Amino acid sequence: MDLTIFPGKLSGTVTAIPSKSQAHRLLICAAFADAPTELQCPETNRDIEATADCLRALGAEITRTESGYFISPVKTLPSSAVLGCRDSGSTLRFLLPVVGALGVDTVFLLEGRLPQRPLSPLWEEMERMGCSLTRPTEHSVRCQGKLQPGCYEIDGGVSSQFITGLLLALSLVPGESEIHITGTLESRPYVEMTRSAMALFGRNAPDFRISGGCFHSPGKLTVEGDWSNGAFFLAAEALGNDVTVQNLDPNSFQGDRAVSALLSRLCHGSQTISAADIPDLVPILAVVAACNHGAAFTDIRRLRLKESDRVAAVTDMLTSLGGRVSSDENVMTVYPARLTGGTVDSRNDHRIAMSAAIAATVCSQSVTIHDAACTEKSYPGFWAEYARLGGNYEQYLR
């Protein structure tokens, strides 16, 4: 689906959708708990459903309800399983160590850009600790064997999702284990979110030491509002739209809650912003930077490994709309510009499509977005919400 947005402002109140990051974690804990869990999560998306489907394939009974999910935990594990991850990096990186902990012979099916996204050094550490990993095809990964308790060592600078996967997995491995993180742990708030989710299920990991067992169901939980997707409408407000966003917890462990402070900084002068802990915010922050005083985004290496090469995607998006961007290996500089409009290739990246939509509210001419339906990955209701707020667009099949 392509979509053309015509100039105009947004106005109204938005209720932030449930956090995709927290939903993944809570679903996994609930699937291996000692009793059923009722999870309040009124809206879902393609990534959350990928995790739910994979857990079903491992033996959990997960029923979609009007208010969210009812999860009956796994009683009997299959000897083998096929898990369709779609293009969800969280699903793959969280569940790969989990199936290793369970000893289930598992084939993961990968779509989109996921086959190209890194699994090292998690891959090597899992093999060192008892598993055998192979690539039967370009679009699949097979895990055999079983993880053993012990001391795990992993570089924290590639993806915090590897740490999350190991934390969840080692909670299921009998015996004492610990995770030694080398280098700089990037996106640390998301590791803290994992530890918080585990604590809700009665499992603590002080100093990254874990005692194997099972999760203990709290009975009923609510998935908090999503700062990552709420950021787009918070940015719309910062750009002069009359938009209010509710259902966001300022005390959340979500790293992207930093968006409020970062938007304020961008509106008050040129800034240098590290992307180390907020890689998903960079596309929309770049739009706000271009419309204000500019910014230099440092620590951008991991942005090249997301759903798209986000350095290239952000550069193309802003350039197409009349902006100017330069970059080197680890810094992307966005210059102040008057955005006019144009055609944006989303590169099938949900955050690029939504960033372009918010940019369209300050453009003097129309903005066309190719592959606009990619927002289904994290925010299926985005375009309906955009229209409800007064966004004027036409959509068509290409």
Buried (B, 14 or more C-beta within 10 A) or exposed (E): BBBBBBBBBBEEEBBBBBBBBBBBBBBBBBBBBEEBBBBBBEBBBBBBBBBBBBBBBBBBBBEEEEEBBBBBBBEEBBEEBEBBBBBBBBBBBBBBBBBBBBBBBBBBBBEBBBBEBBBEBBBEBBBBBBBEBEEEEEBBBBBBBBBBBBEBBBBBBBBBBBBBBBBBBBBBBEEEBBBEBEEEBBBBBBBBBBBEBBEBBBBEBEEBEBBBBBBBBBEEBBBBBBBBBBBBBBBBBBBEBEBEBEEBEEEBBBBBBBBBEBBEBBBEEBBEBEBBBBBBBBBBBBBBBBBBBBBBBBBBBBBBBBBBBBBBBBBBBBBBBBBBBEBEEEBBBBBBBEBBBBBBBBBBBBBBBBBBBBBBBBBEEBBBBBBBBBBBBBBBBBBEBBEEBBBEBEEEEE
